[in-house]
Amino acid sequence: MIEARLRIRAALHGRSMEDAARDILRSALSTEDPRPRDLGRAIHARFAAFGVDLPDIPRGPSRQPPDLAV
């Protein structure tokens, strides 16, 4: 289904499927995603819009990793 749609799109623009796919990828990856990359930053940004300042909480391991040495 996707391949057929890409073939049609490429034909409408007079180009090869590979060229059309490269153009689609180039345009999709050329813009930077403005959204935060993690949940904590997303929550902070959401509440900051309402004037709420959430404190930064340092992250660390929640527990000691198990010793796997035999």
Phi and psi in degrees as GROMACS dihedral restraints (atoms count N, CA, C in turn):
[ dihedral_restraints ]
;  ai    aj    ak    al  type     phi  dphi    fc
    3     4     5     6     1   -64.5    20    10
    4     5     6     7     1   -42.7    20    10
    6     7     8     9     1   -61.8    20    10
    7     8     9    10     1   -40.6    20    10
    9    10    11    12     1   -65.2    20    10
   10    11    12    13     1   -41.5    20    10
   12    13    14    15     1   -65.2    20    10
   13    14    15    16     1   -39.7    20    10
   15    16    17    18     1   -66.1    20    10
   16    17    18    19     1   -40.3    20    10
   18    19    20    21     1   -61.4    20    10
   19    20    21    22     1   -43.3    20    10
   21    22    23    24     1   -66.4    20    10
   22    23    24    25     1   -44.3    20    10
   24    25    26    27     1   -61.8    20    10
   25    26    27    28     1   -42.6    20    10
   27    28    29    30     1   -63.9    20    10
   28    29    30    31     1   -43.6    20    10
   30    31    32    33     1   -63.8    20    10
   31    32    33    34     1   -38.3    20    10
   33    34    35    36     1   -63.8    20    10
   34    35    36    37     1   -28.6    20    10
   36    37    38    39     1  -101.1    20    10
   37    38    39    40     1     5.9    20    10
   39    40    41    42     1    65.3    20    10
   40    41    42    43     1    41.7    20    10
   42    43    44    45     1  -138.7    20    10
   43    44    45    46     1   171.0    20    10
   45    46    47    48     1   -78.3    20    10
   46    47    48    49     1   162.0    20    10
   48    49    50    51     1   -61.7    20    10
   49    50    51    52     1   -40.9    20    10
   51    52    53    54     1   -62.9    20    10
   52    53    54    55     1   -43.1    20    10
   54    55    56    57     1   -65.0    20    10
   55    56    57    58     1   -40.8    20    10
   57    58    59    60     1   -64.7    20    10
   58    59    60    61     1   -42.3    20    10
   60    61    62    63     1   -64.2    20    10
   61    62    63    64     1   -42.0    20    10
   63    64    65    66     1   -62.6    20    10
   64    65    66    67     1   -40.5    20    10
   66    67    68    69     1   -65.3    20    10
   67    68    69    70     1   -40.8    20    10
   69    70    71    72     1   -63.0    20    10
   70    71    72    73     1   -46.5    20    10
   72    73    74    75     1   -64.2    20    10
   73    74    75    76     1   -41.9    20    10
   75    76    77    78     1   -60.8    20    10
   76    77    78    79     1   -45.0    20    10
   78    79    80    81     1   -70.9    20    10
   79    80    81    82     1   -34.4    20    10
   81    82    83    84     1   -69.9    20    10
   82    83    84    85     1   -34.5    20    10
   84    85    86    87     1   -94.1    20    10
   85    86    87    88     1    -6.0    20    10
   87    88    89    90     1   -80.4    20    10
   88    89    90    91     1   -20.2    20    10
   90    91    92    93     1   -98.3    20    10
   91    92    93    94     1   138.6    20    10
   93    94    95    96     1   -81.0    20    10
   94    95    96    97     1   137.7    20    10
   96    97    98    99     1   -76.6    20    10
   97    98    99   100     1   117.9    20    10
   99   100   101   102     1   -76.9    20    10
  100   101   102   103     1    -9.3    20    10
  102   103   104   105     1   -74.4    20    10
  103   104   105   106     1   149.2    20    10
  105   106   107   108     1   -61.3    20    10
  106   107   108   109     1   152.7    20    10
  108   109   110   111     1   -88.9    20    10
  109   110   111   112     1    -9.2    20    10
  111   112   113   114     1  -139.7    20    10
  112   113   114   115     1   163.6    20    10
  114   115   116   117     1   -63.3    20    10
  115   116   117   118     1   -41.2    20    10
  117   118   119   120     1   -59.2    20    10
  118   119   120   121     1   -44.1    20    10
  120   121   122   123     1   -68.7    20    10
  121   122   123   124     1   -35.0    20    10
  123   124   125   126     1   -64.4    20    10
  124   125   126   127     1   -42.8    20    10
  126   127   128   129     1   -65.3    20    10
  127   128   129   130     1   -43.9    20    10
  129   130   131   132     1   -59.6    20    10
  130   131   132   133     1   -44.9    20    10
  132   133   134   135     1   -65.2    20    10
  133   134   135   136     1   -38.7    20    10
  135   136   137   138     1   -64.3    20    10
  136   137   138   139     1   -44.9    20    10
  138   139   140   141     1   -77.1    20    10
  139   140   141   142     1   -27.4    20    10
  141   142   143   144     1   -63.6    20    10
  142   143   144   145     1   -30.5    20    10
  144   145   146   147     1   -63.6    20    10
  145   146   147   148     1   -22.9    20    10
  147   148   149   150     1   -99.2    20    10
  148   149   150   151     1     5.9    20    10
  150   151   152   153     1    86.5    20    10
  151   152   153   154     1     9.7    20    10
  153   154   155   156     1   -92.1    20    10
  154   155   156   157     1   125.9    20    10
  156   157   158   159     1  -105.2    20    10
  157   158   159   160     1   108.3    20    10
  159   160   161   162     1   -86.6    20    10
  160   161   162   163     1   137.4    20    10
  162   163   164   165     1   -72.4    20    10
  163   164   165   166     1   149.3    20    10
  165   166   167   168     1   -77.8    20    10
  166   167   168   169     1   128.2    20    10
  168   169   170   171     1  -109.8    20    10
  169   170   171   172     1   121.1    20    10
  171   172   173   174     1   -62.7    20    10
  172   173   174   175     1   140.2    20    10
  174   175   176   177     1  -100.1    20    10
  175   176   177   178     1   146.5    20    10
  177   178   179   180     1  -156.4    20    10
  178   179   180   181     1   178.1    20    10
  180   181   182   183     1   -65.9    20    10
  181   182   183   184     1   139.6    20    10
  183   184   185   186     1   -75.3    20    10
  184   185   186   187     1   -23.3    20    10
  186   187   188   189     1  -156.4    20    10
  187   188   189   190     1   167.0    20    10
  189   190   191   192     1   -72.1    20    10
  190   191   192   193     1   134.2    20    10
  192   193   194   195     1   -67.1    20    10
  193   194   195   196     1   148.8    20    10
  195   196   197   198     1   -66.7    20    10
  196   197   198   199     1   147.6    20    10
  198   199   200   201     1   -85.9    20    10
  199   200   201   202     1   112.8    20    10
  201   202   203   204     1   -96.4    20    10
  202   203   204   205     1     6.4    20    10
  204   205   206   207     1   -71.1    20    10
  205   206   207   208     1   136.7    20    10
